[in-house]
Amino acid sequence: MKLEKSGDKCCLKINRDGGPQGEIRIHLDWNHQVGFMRRVFGEGEIDLDLGCFYQLRNGKKTLIDGLQFSRNKVVPRDEVSRQGCYTAAPYIWHTGDDKGNADETGETILVNPEGIGEIERIIVYTFIYEGATKWTDTKATLRLRVPGCEDVEVYIGDQPSKQRFCALMEIDVNPDGSLDVTRLGTFHDGHSGCDAAYGWGFNYAQRHK
């Protein structure tokens, strides 16, 4: 199903019958190629970063994205790191920075359904790191895949905003384990601007990949 405008919502119920469930996938895909004129002037491929803010029920909260974890290093899903962890808290793991040459392009965050009860909320965001000046160049689409449910899709590749940071989707976890999913679609001047809008409460320093 498509969430087409800010505020659109849906509720997803994870079917836990029959034992362990498959992973919850949050995947961002986009057009990596720049236009002809930008290639002429030596512009590189379009690079977006997928990230998320999360808050656990015990109060812990942080950000996960390509600027937060080690450059060009992927930590396994069962080790706690700045990429998160799949098999222990926070039960959220970023699979790594997109290099443009993988079998599956784009970037992915995995959420372990077995730990969903410890998560209170997730806000998924993306930002243009380089290679594009506007979202219409990216043709970016976010897809949320929850076992036993229809995929949820948010398309942002038609947005005219010149701000390079976009909060895409909020996922609130209910006491019964169901997920309330809301399209955000708000644009900001970087991490700090998004933080101010949603009240994460972090301090920021300039970082590069």
C-alpha positions in Angstrom: 0.0 0.0 0.0 1.1 3.5 -0.7 1.2 6.3 1.9 0.9 9.3 -0.4 0.7 12.4 1.8 2.0 13.5 5.1 -0.1 12.1 7.9 -1.3 9.0 6.0 -1.4 6.0 8.4 -1.9 2.3 8.5 -1.7 -0.4 11.2 0.3 -3.6 10.6 -0.2 -6.7 12.7 2.6 -9.2 12.8 1.3 -12.8 12.6 3.2 -14.7 15.3 1.5 -18.0 14.7 3.9 -20.8 13.6 7.0 -19.8 15.4 9.8 -17.2 14.7 9.0 -14.6 12.1 11.1 -13.3 9.2 12.9 -10.0 9.5 11.2 -6.6 9.2 12.9 -4.7 6.3 13.1 -1.0 5.8 14.6 -0.4 2.4 15.5 2.8 0.5 16.2 2.6 -3.2 17.0 5.5 -5.5 18.3 6.4 -8.9 22.1 6.4 -8.6 22.8 8.0 -11.9 23.1 11.8 -12.4 21.8 13.6 -15.4 23.8 14.2 -18.6 24.8 17.8 -17.8 26.0 16.9 -14.3 28.1 14.1 -15.7 29.7 16.6 -18.1 30.7 18.7 -15.2 32.2 15.7 -13.3 29.5 15.1 -10.8 29.6 11.6 -9.2 26.7 9.2 -8.6 23.8 10.2 -6.4 24.4 9.0 -2.8 21.6 9.0 -0.3 21.9 7.7 3.3 19.2 5.9 5.1 19.0 6.2 8.9 16.7 6.0 11.8 16.1 7.4 15.3 14.9 4.8 17.8 13.7 4.9 21.3 13.4 1.8 23.4 10.9 1.2 26.2 13.7 1.4 28.8 14.3 5.0 27.7 17.5 4.4 25.6 17.5 6.3 22.3 20.0 7.0 19.5 20.5 7.4 15.8 21.8 4.9 13.2 23.1 6.0 9.8 26.2 6.0 7.6 27.6 9.0 9.4 27.3 7.4 12.8 29.2 4.1 12.2 32.7 3.3 11.0 33.6 4.2 7.5 33.7 1.2 5.0 33.3 -1.3 7.8 30.3 -3.6 8.3 29.8 -5.1 11.7 28.0 -8.4 11.9 24.3 -8.3 12.9 24.9 -10.2 16.2 27.5 -7.7 17.5 26.4 -4.5 19.3 27.9 -1.5 17.5 26.9 1.9 16.0 25.1 -0.1 13.3 22.8 -1.4 16.1 22.3 -5.1 16.7 19.8 -7.6 15.3 19.9 -10.4 18.0 20.1 -8.2 21.1 18.8 -4.7 22.0 18.0 -2.5 20.2 17.0 -5.4 17.7 17.6 -2.9 14.9 20.5 -3.3 12.5 21.7 -1.2 9.5 23.2 -3.5 6.9 25.8 -0.9 5.8 26.5 2.0 3.5 25.4 1.6 -0.1 28.4 1.4 -2.5 26.4 1.3 -5.7 27.8 -2.1 -6.8 25.9 -4.6 -4.6 23.3 -7.1 -5.9 20.6 -5.1 -4.1 21.2 -1.4 -4.5 20.1 1.1 -1.9 20.3 0.8 1.9 18.4 -1.4 4.4 17.6 -1.4 8.1 16.5 -4.7 9.6 14.2 -5.0 12.7 14.0 -8.3 14.6 10.3 -9.1 15.3 11.4 -11.2 18.3 12.5 -8.0 20.0 9.7 -5.7 18.8 8.2 -5.5 22.3 11.3 -3.6 23.6 11.0 -0.9 20.9 8.8 2.1 21.5 9.2 4.0 18.3 11.3 4.4 15.2 11.6 7.4 12.9 13.1 6.6 9.5 14.9 9.4 7.6 17.2 9.9 4.6 19.4 12.7 3.4 21.2 13.6 0.2 24.9 13.1 0.9 26.2 14.0 -2.6 25.4 13.9 -6.3 22.0 15.6 -6.3 20.7 19.0 -5.6 17.0 18.1 -5.4 14.8 15.1 -4.5 13.4 14.9 -8.0 16.8 13.7 -9.2 16.8 10.8 -6.8 13.4 9.1 -7.6 13.8 7.7 -4.1 11.3 5.2 -2.6 11.1 3.8 0.9 9.5 0.3 1.4 8.6 -1.2 4.7 8.1 -5.0 4.6 6.6 -6.7 7.6 6.0 -10.5 7.6 2.4 -11.4 6.8 1.5 -7.8 5.8 1.3 -5.9 2.6 4.4 -3.8 1.9 4.1 -0.1 2.8 5.6 2.4 0.3 6.6 6.0 0.5 7.8 7.8 -2.6 9.7 11.0 -2.1 11.3 11.4 -5.6 8.8 14.0 -6.6 9.3 16.4 -3.8 10.3 20.0 -4.7 12.0 20.8 -1.4 15.6 22.1 -1.5 16.3 20.9 2.0 18.5 17.8 1.9 17.2 15.9 4.9 13.8 14.2 5.0 12.0 12.5 7.8 10.1 9.7 6.0 8.1 7.5 8.4 7.3 7.0 12.0 6.7 3.5 13.3 5.1 3.3 16.8 5.0 -0.1 18.5 1.8 -0.9 20.4 1.7 -3.0 23.5 0.2 -5.9 21.5 3.2 -5.8 19.1 1.3 -4.2 16.2 2.8 -1.3 14.3 1.2 2.1 13.7 2.9 3.5 10.6 2.7 7.2 9.7 4.1 9.0 6.7 6.0 12.1 7.8 7.4 13.7 4.7 9.0 16.7 6.4 12.2 18.4 5.2 14.9 19.9 7.4 18.4 21.4 7.4 20.2 18.4 8.5 20.1 16.1 11.6 19.8 19.0 14.1 16.8 20.5 12.2 15.0 17.2 12.3 15.9 16.8 16.0 14.3 20.1 16.8 11.1 19.1 15.0 10.8 15.7 16.7 12.4 16.3 20.1 15.2 13.7 20.1 17.4 15.8 22.3 20.9 15.1 20.8 23.9 17.3 20.2 25.6 17.2 16.8 29.1 17.7 15.3 30.2 17.9 11.7 31.0 14.4 10.3 32.0 12.8 7.0 32.0 9.3 5.6 
